Amino acid sequence: MVTHGEQIDSNGHFQRKPRKKGLTVGKVLFPVGALLFVSFWAWALFFASKTSVNKIEDRAWAERAEGICAPVKEQLRAFEMQADPSLDVRADLVVQSTDTLGRMLDDLIAVTPSDAKGQAIVPRWIADWRQLLDDRYAYSERLRDGQNVPFTETAVNGVPITERIENFAGDNEMPSCAPPHGSVL
């Protein structure tokens, strides 16, 4: 059987046609693609900045914030222990826990970070927290109106506000300053 690219010579043997010499698209694109792939990963692993866009330089402020937020996490757990299926009780607990978070924010803003980046981005983080508190108060009103609905939160540029708050807290080593999980309380 003779296939494409093969011929029978005068002795009855198969002979392949010689390959084309010169550049082909595959001969050019494969090495270029491989070079780009290796270059990207070399840059990403060894040269790209590893500093988070949310990390502030004032580490004392971040430590102070964690110290303020940690006891609040314990208070929120105490509210969760009082959980009840009654919508009115749930609404009261949401309001009480949200008030507690509001006092935490007031304590956090009592001292501003000393670095310029912190002074620029901490107010935005606090504004995100304030929006979350507003969302929580609105949820308590829905519960009081007899609506047994899930909690919904504001999104900023398609990102849930709790994710924005949590990213900032995580990047600044303040895990207790992340929003509560698993419950609106």
Number of C-alpha atoms within 10 A of each C-alpha: 4 9 8 7 11 14 14 11 10 7 6 8 10 15 12 13 10 8 7 7 6 6 8 9 7 9 10 10 11 11 11 11 11 11 11 12 11 11 11 13 12 12 11 12 10 9 10 11 10 9 9 11 11 18 19 23 15 17 16 11 19 21 14 14 24 20 15 18 21 16 12 18 18 12 13 21 14 13 15 17 9 11 14 12 8 12 17 16 16 21 25 16 21 27 21 16 23 22 15 16 24 15 12 18 19 12 14 21 13 7 11 13 19 14 13 11 15 20 14 12 17 18 13 13 19 16 14 19 22 15 17 23 20 15 18 23 18 18 23 25 17 17 22 17 12 13 12 13 9 10 14 13 17 15 15 12 7 7 10 14 21 20 14 18 20 19 19 22 22 15 15 22 16 21 18 20 27 21 19 15 8 6 11 21 23
